Amino acid sequence: MLRTKVKEVQCPKNLKIAFIEEPEDHQIKEEQEDLKHQQIKVEEKETDTCMERRKPFSCVICKKRLTFKSVFDAHMRTHTGEKPFSCVNCGKSFSLKQSLTEHMMIHTGEKPFTCVNCGKSFNRKRSLTHHMMIHTGDKSFSCVTCGKSFSGKYNLTQHMMIHTGEKPFSCVTCGKSFIRKQSLTQHMMIHTGDKSFSCVTCGKSFSGKYNLTKHMMIHTGKKPFSCVTCGKSFLQEPHLTRHMMIHTGEKPFSCVTCGKSFLQEPHLTRHMMIHTGEKSFSCVNCGKSFSGKYNLTQHMRIHTGEKQFSCVTCGKSFFQKHDLTRHVMIHTGEKQDVQP
């Protein structure tokens, strides 16, 4: 309530008339502020009460409120690490039933989500949504450092780690770190020796379905990703993306020591060993050391005599693929620079 003052005024004939003084401006403002704060408290209490009714399940760890108990139970498993849903085929466990359902499609081969443009199918709706951006060209997520654009926030987040150097997923066996969890999972199979995906044509086994799918294209000859500039086709989309940089001249991976740039991150990593002198891959036969696993693998074939790259025309075999590629040009008569 506004506080007012009564002032008596002396009038002729000894008459006393009382006038009520108007409150000053600062008093009005004070009263208005008090009323406003009271109203805010009432509204906040009503909001809290409404929130409790609308989202009755509250996480005691992170205070997040949820509407349904099933969602709340699933949320709590993110804190506890519990994975109660297990695959009967391979034993892999999941915290969500939906994740298990999606995983089972790997074993059944079911892919219910199909692209209306190219007919490619997926076992997850979000995979189809992401794929559709290839056709629409939508890349609304841009890197503030280099300007490169991406079709999804996840891809941008992964890309940003190139600039920050962050590799949050580390191998508990050898300590090697990775940007992506999937890369760590695949790497762990080197230590476990798990290769549960086998080629029905040649019997070669792989640690992941992706690697098997990629391998199968060798037998089918399928190369679905084509360069719009020169028409060259590739087995995988990342190979096409990397190839396009030849035309654009883009080399996004730069050495902080000498400034030399590279098309691929592995090339930069290998280059950095020139400066550090690191050679962590050693031959068990002769002790020679190498800066990369690929170089060691190539070297090991000298001891084993393995020549896995054979010419389909004359049967001659080679240690390395680029030697075979160069050899095949003898038969085709092709003359051009070959990228190893």
RODO-2510 file (C-alpha; in nm, 4 decimals, decimal comma):
residues 340
     n   res          X          Y          Z
     1     m     0,0000     0,0000     0,0000
     2     l     0,1152     0,3534    -0,0742
     3     r     0,1899     0,5548     0,2379
     4     t     0,0263     0,9044     0,2365
     5     k     0,0504     1,2034     0,4716
     6     v    -0,2372     1,4129     0,5982
     7     k    -0,1674     1,7863     0,6171
     8     e    -0,3865     2,0271     0,8090
     9     v    -0,4394     2,3717     0,6562
    10     q    -0,5525     2,6715     0,8694
    11     c    -0,8421     2,8544     0,7016
    12     p    -1,0291     3,1691     0,7901
    13     k    -1,2848     3,1569     1,0707
    14     n    -1,0714     2,8916     1,2408
    15     l    -1,1850     2,6225     0,9962
    16     k    -0,9499     2,3286     0,9612
    17     i    -0,9525     2,1477     0,6294
    18     a    -0,7491     1,8309     0,5849
    19     f    -0,5786     1,7660     0,2507
    20     i    -0,4202     1,4316     0,1566
    21     e    -0,0715     1,4849     0,0145
    22     e     0,0122     1,2902    -0,3039
    23     p     0,2964     1,0361    -0,2506
    24     e     0,6306     1,1295    -0,3961
    25     d     0,7605     0,9620    -0,7169
    26     h     1,0290     0,7562    -0,5426
    27     q     0,7659     0,6140    -0,3044
    28     i     0,5508     0,5047    -0,5990
    29     k     0,8477     0,3360    -0,7670
    30     e     0,9408     0,1537    -0,4479
    31     e     0,5876     0,0202    -0,4069
    32     q     0,5760    -0,0848    -0,7731
    33     e     0,9086    -0,2717    -0,7379
    34     d     0,7809    -0,4525    -0,4285
    35     l     0,4669    -0,5599    -0,6124
    36     k     0,6748    -0,6713    -0,9128
    37     h     0,9049    -0,8884    -0,6961
    38     q     0,6077    -1,0426    -0,5216
    39     q     0,4502    -1,1243    -0,8587
    40     i     0,7764    -1,2813    -0,9848
    41     k     0,7985    -1,5038    -0,6763
    42     v     0,4382    -1,6173    -0,7270
    43     e     0,5061    -1,6903    -1,0959
    44     e     0,8284    -1,8805    -1,0179
    45     k     0,6475    -2,0915    -0,7602
    46     e     0,3679    -2,1622    -1,0101
    47     t     0,6309    -2,2508    -1,2789
    48     d     0,8113    -2,4902    -1,0441
    49     t     0,4829    -2,6526    -0,9493
    50     c     0,3837    -2,6807    -1,3151
    51     m     0,7256    -2,8268    -1,4059
    52     e     0,6957    -3,0851    -1,1285
    53     r     0,3552    -3,1869    -1,2600
    54     r     0,4696    -3,1870    -1,6262
    55     k     0,8121    -3,3474    -1,5636
    56     p     0,7775    -3,5431    -1,2401
    57     f     1,1037    -3,7421    -1,2688
    58     s     1,4135    -3,5580    -1,1481
    59     c     1,7725    -3,6875    -1,1805
    60     v     1,9508    -3,6593    -0,8442
    61     i     2,2890    -3,6406    -1,0212
    62     c     2,2467    -3,3689    -1,2858
    63     k     1,9031    -3,2302    -1,1772
    64     k     1,7549    -3,2842    -1,5232
    65     r     1,3764    -3,3325    -1,5196
    66     l     1,2001    -3,5809    -1,7459
    67     t     0,8404    -3,6526    -1,8366
    68     f     0,8308    -4,0319    -1,8662
    69     k     0,9735    -4,2978    -1,6364
    70     s     1,1087    -4,5029    -1,9280
    71     v     1,3048    -4,1998    -2,0510
    72     f     1,4165    -4,1272    -1,6947
    73     d     1,5420    -4,4866    -1,6525
    74     a     1,7333    -4,4609    -1,9806
    75     h     1,8817    -4,1274    -1,8707
    76     m     2,0009    -4,2724    -1,5395
    77     r     2,1911    -4,5403    -1,7308
    78     t     2,4069    -4,2664    -1,8849
    79     h     2,5358    -4,2045    -1,5314
    80     t     2,5575    -4,5657    -1,4134
    81     g     2,6936    -4,7108    -1,7396
    82     e     2,4427    -4,9951    -1,7209
    83     k     2,3724    -5,1727    -2,0521
    84     p     2,0909    -5,4218    -1,9934
    85     f     2,0062    -5,4907    -2,3587
    86     s     2,2362    -5,7545    -2,5139
    87     c     2,2591    -5,8929    -2,8683
    88     v     2,1993    -6,2698    -2,8767
    89     n     2,4261    -6,3026    -3,1816
    90     c     2,7458    -6,1233    -3,0796
    91     g     2,6878    -6,0339    -2,7141
    92     k     2,7271    -5,6582    -2,7607
    93     s     2,5313    -5,4618    -2,4981
    94     f     2,3374    -5,1372    -2,5157
    95     s     2,1812    -4,8934    -2,2716
    96     l     1,8759    -4,8400    -2,4947
    97     k     1,6426    -5,1004    -2,6411
    98     q     1,6161    -4,8929    -2,9593
    99     s     1,9946    -4,9122    -3,0016
   100     l     1,9778    -5,2921    -2,9763
   101     t     1,6953    -5,3000    -3,2344
   102     e     1,9072    -5,0939    -3,4754
   103     h     2,2128    -5,3106    -3,4064
   104     m     2,0215    -5,6321    -3,4831
   105     m     1,9715    -5,5073    -3,8387
   106     i     2,3466    -5,5532    -3,8931
   107     h     2,2971    -5,9276    -3,8442
   108     t     1,9652    -5,9507    -4,0314
   109     g     2,0730    -5,7197    -4,3130
   110     e     1,7481    -5,5259    -4,2797
   111     k     1,7595    -5,1690    -4,4143
   112     p     1,4074    -5,0241    -4,4020
   113     f     1,4966    -4,6633    -4,4883
   114     t     1,5536    -4,6097    -4,8610
   115     c     1,6644    -4,2988    -5,0511
   116     v     1,4097    -4,2016    -5,3178
   117     n     1,6844    -4,0478    -5,5338
   118     c     1,9456    -4,3223    -5,5635
   119     g     1,7830    -4,6230    -5,3954
   120     k     2,0516    -4,6623    -5,1269
   121     s     1,9103    -4,8144    -4,8072
   122     f     1,9912    -4,7605    -4,4407
   123     n     1,9079    -4,9277    -4,1112
   124     r     1,8594    -4,5935    -3,9343
   125     k     1,6333    -4,3031    -4,0258
   126     r     1,8953    -4,0448    -3,9195
   127     s     2,1455    -4,2130    -4,1546
   128     l     1,9012    -4,1640    -4,4419
   129     t     1,8415    -3,8012    -4,3368
   130     h     2,2156    -3,7392    -4,3356
   131     h     2,2555    -3,9145    -4,6730
   132     m     1,9830    -3,7017    -4,8346
   133     m     2,2021    -3,3958    -4,7834
   134     i     2,4361    -3,5364    -5,0488
   135     h     2,1566    -3,4855    -5,3024
   136     t     2,0305    -3,1530    -5,1650
   137     g     2,3791    -3,0115    -5,1100
   138     d     2,2722    -2,8758    -4,7719
   139     k     2,5792    -2,7936    -4,5605
   140     s     2,4605    -2,5498    -4,2978
   141     f     2,7295    -2,6137    -4,0349
   142     s     3,0503    -2,4177    -4,1016
   143     c     3,3902    -2,4250    -3,9327
   144     v     3,4794    -2,0834    -3,7914
   145     t     3,8504    -2,1607    -3,8321
   146     c     3,8822    -2,2731    -4,1953
   147     g     3,5314    -2,2142    -4,3335
   148     k     3,4707    -2,5748    -4,4367
   149     s     3,1004    -2,6651    -4,4305
   150     f     2,9271    -2,9808    -4,3167
   151     s     2,5825    -3,1336    -4,3457
   152     g     2,5569    -3,2165    -3,9743
   153     k     2,6614    -3,0752    -3,6374
   154     y     2,8307    -3,4034    -3,5431
   155     n     3,0592    -3,3867    -3,8482
   156     l     3,1500    -3,0264    -3,7660
   157     t     3,2318    -3,1222    -3,4056
   158     q     3,4554    -3,4047    -3,5295
   159     h     3,6242    -3,1694    -3,7768
   160     m     3,6941    -2,9043    -3,5106
   161     m     3,9129    -3,1554    -3,3268
   162     i     4,1576    -3,1359    -3,6189
   163     h     4,2200    -2,7729    -3,5283
   164     t     4,2163    -2,8201    -3,1507
   165     g     4,4187    -3,1433    -3,1618
   166     e     4,1692    -3,3029    -2,9236
   167     k     4,1564    -3,6844    -2,9299
   168     p     3,9237    -3,7857    -2,6458
   169     f     3,9149    -4,1609    -2,7094
   170     s     4,2277    -4,3433    -2,5865
   171     c     4,3276    -4,7088    -2,6098
   172     v     4,3824    -4,8571    -2,2623
   173     t     4,6297    -5,1083    -2,4056
   174     c     4,8752    -4,8927    -2,6029
   175     g     4,7628    -4,5388    -2,5214
   176     k     4,6940    -4,4355    -2,8810
   177     s     4,4215    -4,1705    -2,9023
   178     f     4,1487    -4,1077    -3,1574
   179     i     3,9055    -3,8346    -3,2538
   180     r     3,6178    -4,0782    -3,3036
   181     k     3,4925    -4,3533    -3,0742
   182     q     3,4336    -4,5743    -3,3792
   183     s     3,8028    -4,5438    -3,4684
   184     l     3,8990    -4,6551    -3,1170
   185     t     3,6576    -4,9497    -3,1321
   186     q     3,8078    -5,0601    -3,4625
   187     h     4,1613    -5,0098    -3,3288
   188     m     4,0907    -5,2262    -3,0221
   189     m     4,0332    -5,5208    -3,2527
   190     i     4,4055    -5,5103    -3,3374
   191     h     4,4731    -5,6097    -2,9767
   192     t     4,1847    -5,8571    -2,9445
   193     g     4,2306    -6,0076    -3,2915
   194     d     3,8530    -6,0010    -3,3436
   195     k     3,7627    -6,0327    -3,7130
   196     s     3,4025    -6,1481    -3,7197
   197     f     3,3073    -6,0212    -4,0671
   198     s     3,4141    -6,2591    -4,3452
   199     c     3,4015    -6,2255    -4,7238
   200     v     3,1876    -6,5008    -4,8792
   201     t     3,3908    -6,4806    -5,2025
   202     c     3,7529    -6,5104    -5,0836
   203     g     3,7140    -6,5805    -4,7122
   204     k     3,9156    -6,2809    -4,5958
   205     s     3,8046    -6,1586    -4,2519
   206     f     3,7611    -5,8059    -4,1200
   207     s     3,7107    -5,6401    -3,7843
   208     g     3,4149    -5,4303    -3,8998
   209     k     3,1217    -5,4493    -4,1411
   210     y     3,2313    -5,1258    -4,3080
   211     n     3,5680    -5,2778    -4,4006
   212     l     3,3970    -5,5899    -4,5349
   213     t     3,1547    -5,3826    -4,7449
   214     k     3,4473    -5,1823    -4,8821
   215     h     3,6365    -5,5043    -4,9593
   216     m     3,3379    -5,6609    -5,1413
   217     m     3,3534    -5,3812    -5,3979
   218     i     3,6869    -5,5260    -5,5133
   219     h     3,4984    -5,8361    -5,6263
   220     t     3,1950    -5,6546    -5,7676
   221     g     3,3981    -5,3735    -5,9261
   222     k     3,1452    -5,1250    -5,7951
   223     k     3,2715    -4,7668    -5,7565
   224     p     2,9646    -4,5560    -5,6744
   225     f     3,1381    -4,2232    -5,6098
   226     s     3,2418    -4,0328    -5,9235
   227     c     3,4327    -3,7081    -5,9681
   228     v     3,2281    -3,4486    -6,1580
   229     t     3,5501    -3,2884    -6,2879
   230     c     3,7440    -3,5817    -6,4380
   231     g     3,4980    -3,8709    -6,4051
   232     k     3,7253    -4,0901    -6,1913
   233     s     3,5280    -4,3248    -5,9655
   234     f     3,5963    -4,4428    -5,6125
   235     l     3,4872    -4,7157    -5,3742
   236     q     3,4295    -4,4732    -5,0875
   237     e     3,2977    -4,1202    -5,0520
   238     p     3,5975    -4,0063    -4,8372
   239     h     3,8277    -4,1118    -5,1238
   240     l     3,6273    -3,8948    -5,3639
   241     t     3,6397    -3,6019    -5,1186
   242     r     4,0156    -3,6410    -5,0884
   243     h     4,0519    -3,6710    -5,4673
   244     m     3,8559    -3,3480    -5,5237
   245     m     4,1279    -3,1626    -5,3336
   246     i     4,3633    -3,2437    -5,6214
   247     h     4,1435    -3,0261    -5,8439
   248     t     4,0831    -2,7532    -5,5848
   249     g     4,4417    -2,7548    -5,4568
   250     e     4,3154    -2,7689    -5,0989
   251     k     4,5590    -2,9054    -4,8390
   252     p     4,3899    -2,8575    -4,5002
   253     f     4,6514    -3,0246    -4,2789
   254     s     4,9578    -2,8060    -4,2117
   255     c     5,2766    -2,8776    -4,0199
   256     v     5,3221    -2,6298    -3,7337
   257     t     5,7001    -2,6715    -3,7547
   258     c     5,7795    -2,6103    -4,1221
   259     g     5,4415    -2,5075    -4,2672
   260     k     5,4207    -2,7889    -4,5238
   261     s     5,0597    -2,8830    -4,6029
   262     f     4,8977    -3,2178    -4,6816
   263     l     4,5761    -3,3562    -4,8229
   264     q     4,5350    -3,6114    -4,5457
   265     e     4,5879    -3,6082    -4,1707
   266     p     4,7816    -3,9421    -4,1713
   267     h     5,0316    -3,7842    -4,4146
   268     l     5,0811    -3,4931    -4,1749
   269     t     5,1212    -3,7324    -3,8798
   270     r     5,3831    -3,9308    -4,0725
   271     h     5,5577    -3,6093    -4,1785
   272     m     5,5766    -3,4842    -3,8183
   273     m     5,7941    -3,7862    -3,7359
   274     i     6,0649    -3,6329    -3,9568
   275     h     6,0893    -3,3510    -3,7049
   276     t     6,0520    -3,5690    -3,3943
   277     g     6,2643    -3,8562    -3,5285
   278     e     6,0042    -4,0999    -3,3955
   279     k     6,0052    -4,4505    -3,5456
   280     s     5,7757    -4,6550    -3,3282
   281     f     5,7119    -4,9475    -3,5659
   282     s     5,9924    -5,2071    -3,5623
   283     c     6,0443    -5,5208    -3,7684
   284     v     6,0627    -5,8326    -3,5472
   285     n     6,2896    -6,0042    -3,8022
   286     c     6,5663    -5,7510    -3,8658
   287     g     6,4938    -5,4743    -3,6139
   288     k     6,4565    -5,2010    -3,8742
   289     s     6,2244    -4,9241    -3,7523
   290     f     5,9636    -4,7212    -3,9376
   291     s     5,7611    -4,4098    -3,8698
   292     g     5,4331    -4,5675    -3,9826
   293     k     5,2551    -4,9026    -3,9653
   294     y     5,1979    -4,9003    -4,3421
   295     n     5,5723    -4,8776    -4,4095
   296     l     5,6368    -5,1639    -4,1674
   297     t     5,3709    -5,3772    -4,3373
   298     q     5,5292    -5,3107    -4,6764
   299     h     5,8716    -5,3991    -4,5361
   300     m     5,7511    -5,7249    -4,3777
   301     r     5,6640    -5,8583    -4,7235
   302     i     6,0372    -5,8655    -4,8022
   303     h     6,0758    -6,1286    -4,5287
   304     t     5,7555    -6,3207    -4,6044
   305     g     5,7897    -6,2967    -4,9834
   306     e     5,4226    -6,2075    -5,0028
   307     k     5,3168    -6,0344    -5,3227
   308     q     4,9456    -5,9821    -5,2819
   309     f     4,8909    -5,7560    -5,5832
   310     s     4,8680    -5,9671    -5,9011
   311     c     4,8131    -5,8678    -6,2631
   312     v     4,4969    -6,0285    -6,4028
   313     t     4,6474    -6,0220    -6,7539
   314     c     4,9859    -6,1891    -6,7098
   315     g     4,9787    -6,3049    -6,3469
   316     k     5,2881    -6,1106    -6,2376
   317     s     5,2763    -6,0194    -5,8688
   318     f     5,3950    -5,7157    -5,6753
   319     f     5,4618    -5,6092    -5,3182
   320     q     5,2801    -5,2794    -5,3502
   321     k     4,9592    -5,1751    -5,5217
   322     h     5,1062    -4,8736    -5,7004
   323     d     5,3679    -5,1046    -5,8604
   324     l     5,0838    -5,3168    -5,9987
   325     t     4,9013    -5,0046    -6,1204
   326     r     5,2123    -4,8900    -6,3041
   327     h     5,2646    -5,2398    -6,4496
   328     v     4,9069    -5,2664    -6,5818
   329     m     4,9739    -4,9645    -6,8043
   330     i     5,2106    -5,1833    -7,0055
   331     h     4,9078    -5,3863    -7,1129
   332     t     4,6675    -5,0950    -7,1543
   333     g     4,9169    -4,8615    -7,3212
   334     e     4,8042    -4,5864    -7,0865
   335     k     5,0566    -4,3108    -7,0206
   336     q     4,9927    -4,0774    -6,7331
   337     d     5,1230    -3,9895    -6,3912
   338     v     5,0158    -4,2417    -6,1305
   339     q     4,9293    -4,1404    -5,7762
   340     p     5,0638    -4,4121    -5,5465
***
